[in-house]
Amino acid sequence: MSKVTSTIKISSSDSKRGGRIQPRDPNLVFVAGATGRTGSRVVRELLSNGFKVRGGVTSMEKATEFINFCE
C-alpha cells in the first residue's frame, strides 16, 4: 500500500473552528492519488466543472508536472 507523502494545493480554502475543520467553500474536494491515472482524470473533471481541488500525492516531481499540464 502506498503512503501519501505530500499534499498539493491546486486551489482550496479551509479553516478550523471548535476543533473541527469547517470548509468555507462547499466546492472544495480532496483527491487522494491526484497524479495517478484515475486521480488525474478526477482532478481534471472536477476543475472543468468549477470545483477547487486539493490533491494528495506521493511524488512532488509528478505533482509539479501535473500542475504545469493543468494550467
N, C-alpha and C positions, 0 to 999 in steps of 0.2 A: 504494500500500500504506500503510495507516495505521500509526502508531507508538504504542506504549503509552507514555503519559506519566506514569502513576501506578499504584500498586498499592494496593488497599484490603484491609484485613483484615476479613473478615466473621467469621471465627473460625479461629484457627490456632495452631500451635506448631512450632518447628523449632530446631535448633542446629547448630553447626559442630564437627566433630571430625576431626582429622587432615587438614584441608584439604578435606574433602568434607562436603556437607550430609547430615546423618543425621536423618531425620524421627523425632520422638518418638511421633507418632501416625500409624498407618497409614491413618487415615480422613481425612487432610488432602489436599485436592485443589486444584490451581491451575486457574482457568478464565480463559483469555485472552478479552477482549471480553465481560466479565461483564455489561455493561449493554446489550448488543445483543439482538436478537430471539432468536437461538438461545442465546447465552451466558446470558441471564437465565433462560431456561427450564431450562437445565442446572443453574444455581445453585439454583433453587427445588427441582428434583428431588433434587439432592444433599442439600440441607438437610433436606428432608422424609424422606430415608432415613437421617438420622443422621450425615452427613458434615460435616466442618468445611471451609470454603471460603475460599480466598484468591483475589481477583479482580483481573485486570489491566484497567485502564480508561483511556480517553483523555480523559474529562471528569469532573472531580471533582463538578461540579454534577449530572450524571446519576447518578453513584455515590451521592451523598447522597440523591437522590430514591429510588433503588433500595433503599438500605438502609432508609430510612423505610417504604417499601412492604412490605419483607420482615418487618419487626418486628411 
